[in-house]
């Protein structure tokens, strides 16, 4: 028994030491407790983080028309992002957040007030729970996504909006209909609750999840992209998801590749057939543009 107590004490000291690493950050966050407890915080946090992550890629889109070294990293170099598409994406994102997500966050705020503990979580626990949340979200999104592609009525009614653009760009990450936005938002919000995560862990998961979603849709295969940092092809990333928007019948998981491997829906490389789709799409767009000029 003394040995057990000694072991338990060592674990407690170790966890306490790991918690101390995050304590200054959590103390700073607690200094803004009124904001964290506000019903406006979830929507403001989500929008600010999302738009902040989109901004660098929008800058790359603007530079890609002038600088060849930027264009070489673009997954579909023939395509370009127009200001009209930027406005449409922003308008739909704001509409979904203000009209649908905000009332639900107010209801959640009323039914389940935010509880903020004084102690920060141990760093290893935070990292482990963020990873588990990502794996759960990846599976939930894969199942939802595959179902909405395999059932034509579900695709036409709910998911087709997200496939308006065959060429991905950062702001298309949240270019979705109401049902899709709420479904994926529910998965993301439920997983930290199911795991009993610390509020700081919950915030960390939301930040990572939003970043990975934006990176998935950024339209660039950059040298420091997540899929290049994760070994053994375990993570799909922007290349993986761009192929999904082109072909529509592959790569249904948002982040990791294991579910698509198991389902036989994984495609890793741009094939000649896909290049034909891109060229054909751009040829059609150019023809439409010429017709408008003639009219």
Beta strands, then each sheet from edge to edge (+ up, - down):
end
